[in-house]
Amino acid sequence: MSQITLQSLSQEVAALREHLAALAEKLAQLETAAAAAPSHAVEVPAEEPPAAEEEFSEETLAAVSAAIAAYLGKRPRIRAIRLVSSPTWAQQGRVSIQASHRISPQHHEHRVR
């Protein structure tokens, strides 16, 4: 382990000051370039058009209806069905799968003879 001296600490502080000065200079250059750039040069991401509604087959509607009836215990009245893509669904699926893996730690007794 090396010992910290006042001289080594002063050198580190000086190196950090030089690095900060270089970063401040670079930031000033970038701000100047951004201010000089015409406003029409900035790209704004276009909004995605709404997804076209898909038609579901009679078999799909019957399967969804049967699944809901089995879950609720009564026949549902389905008004609308839409596909939802969300990273939350995938995350919850992974959590469920990981939680189902019951890994029990193996305890080994070490006996001294």
N, C-alpha and C positions, 0 to 999 in steps of 0.2 A: 504494500500500500504506500503510495507516494505521499510525501508530506506537503501540505499547502503552505507556501510562503507568501509574504506580502508582495514580493516581486512577481511571482507567478500569478497571483490574483490580479495585480495591476496590469499584467500583460493580457490576461483574459478579458478584463474590462475594456482595455484599449481595442482589442480585436472585435469585441461586441459593438463598440461605438462605431468603428469603421464599417462594420456590416450594416448597422442601422442607418448610417449615413448613405451607403450605397442603395439600400432599399428605399429610403426617402427620396433620393434622386430619381430612381426608376419610377416610383409612384408619381412624382411630379411630371415626368415625361409622359406617362400614360394618361394622366388627367389633362395635360395640354393637348395631346393627340385626340382625346375624346371630345374636348371642347371644340376643336377645329373641324371635326368630322361633320359633314352635313347631316341634318336630322333625318333625311330620307334614307340614309345608309344603314340605319338601325333596322334589323330584321325583327319583325314581330311574328311569332308563330301563329299560323292561321288556326282557327277553331276547327275541330273535326266535325264534319257534317253528322247529323244524327243518324244512327244506324237504322237501316231499313227494317221494318218489322217483318219477322219471318212468319210464314204460315206453318202451323203444326198439323200433322196428320191426325186423323181420327184415332188411330192406334195410340199415338202419343198422348192425346187428350184423355183417352180411356185409361191409360196406364197411370197418368198423373191423378186422375179422379179416384182410381182404385187405391193408390198409395195414400192419398189424403183420407179416404174413407176408412182404410185400415188403421190409420193413425188416430183419427178423431172418433171413430166408432159410429159415424153417421155419414150419409152421402152429402158431399159438398156441392154448392152451386158455384161453379168456376166462372168468374167474370172476365178475367184476363190472365194471360200467362206471358211472361217475358223472360228472356235470358239475361242473367246478371253475371258479369265477369268482374270479380273482385279479388285482389290478392288476399283479402281476409279469409275467404272461403278456403283457399289453398293452405293458408297458415293454420287455420283451425283443423283442417284435415291432417296436416302433419303433426300437430299437437296431439290429436286423438290417437294417431297411430303410435307415436312415441310413448304415450301414456299407457298404451295397451301392452307394451313390452315390460313385463315384470321381471326385472333382473335382480335376483337376490344375491347379496354378497355371500361369499363362501368364507366361513370362519374356520380356520385351521387352528387346532390347539397344538401348541408346541410343548411337548413334555420333556422335562429334563430328567435324565436317568442317572 
